[in-house]
Amino acid sequence: MFRLGANQVARTAGARNYATLREIEMRLKSIKNIEKITKTMKIVASTRLNKAQRAMTASRVFNKSDSEFYKNAEPESNEAEKTLLVVVSSDKGLCGSIHTQVAKAARKRLEALGGAVDVVTVGEKVKVQLMRTHSEKMKLTFSGTGKEAPNFHEVALIADEIHKLGKYENTEIVYNKYVSGVSFEPSEFSVYASEAIEKAPGLSKYELEGEGVSDTLAEFSLANSLLTAMAEGYASEISARRNAMDNASKNAGDMIDSYSILYNRTRQAVITNELVDIITGASSLE
């Protein structure tokens, strides 16, 4: 039977240690590169968050006016009629569970509404998730959103395409509401159709002149509500991405510390093995 000598075994073990040391060194270098990327993405998100918050604050002013109008007019939604559910998200990832949370809220609302509901998605991420379970209800999807803070021109184009689907008695928007720099929550609000506005008992409180005012109010209200939902969602996404990149950087730092200790220990073991080989070789010559 063939047997390795003591020196051959030592050389084999040394080669294995060298390979392990090289693997650890490559892994450590890879983690350091990832840490640089996550730190850079955190800085970019922190810079963009101020702009997103300003856009969100501006959209809330217009939404407050809509809310006051509906509060005074007191329109009623008809649960028996068909509902359009607009789910607002974006195309970008690397921001924690923000897209998953709004998709779960949309599924929950779909179950509550029953079968008489159509779905419109704004953003590729939520579209992919809802296509898995409610593809038959999907009527319209929008991509290419969430790259910058939303503006009224962009939102008006989306609202025009939604109006082409036909009239819905009830329209609901599901989105991520910005709560603070570290939290958000899936929320929803209703947008009333022109018929519901015309029948509102409190509409007489306002002096409206001309024909088609209710249609104009309904169209503007949908665009205004979409702007608020997209601005809130954009601010929530940027905040979530900043937090996600911060956590990723901390985790990478912990891994770097662990692998650095492992690398040093492995390197000491390799040096010890080399010293043993040298001493063993010198002893054999005596």
Disulfide bonds with the S-S distance in Angstrom:
none
